[in-house]
Amino acid sequence: LRKTELSTHCPYKGDASYWSVLPAAEAGKDAMWAYEQPFDEMIEIRDHGAFYPNKVTIEAKPA
């Protein structure tokens, strides 16, 4: 993942930062977002990220 310059604002959660998935090129651009410093009322979402389902596929495989 590489942090990008994109930022959006939610009046309920605060400012979101975005990351691109590498080396997925355009398909992975700004595919993940997180609230690094959410408002106090939403502190539970700090240190968690979310992915756009149309930009990534997440698979879990046993070790």
GIFEN-V348349 format. One record per pair of residues at least 24 apart in sequence whose ideal C-beta (glycine too) atoms are under 10 Angstrom apart, sorted by the first residue. I is the first residue (numbers start at 1). J is the second residue. Records with the same first field share a line. If there is no record, write none. Layout:
# GIFEN-V348349
I: J, J
This chain:
# GIFEN-V348349
1: 28, 31, 32, 49
2: 28, 29
3: 32, 34, 36
4: 29, 30, 31, 32, 33
5: 30
6: 30, 33
7: 33
8: 33
10: 35, 38, 39, 42
11: 39
12: 38, 39, 41, 42
13: 38, 39, 41, 42, 45
14: 38, 39, 40, 41, 42, 45, 46
15: 39
16: 45, 49, 50
17: 49
18: 49, 52
19: 49, 51
20: 55
21: 51, 55, 56
24: 55, 56
26: 55
27: 54, 55, 56
28: 52, 55, 56
29: 55
30: 55
31: 55, 56
32: 56
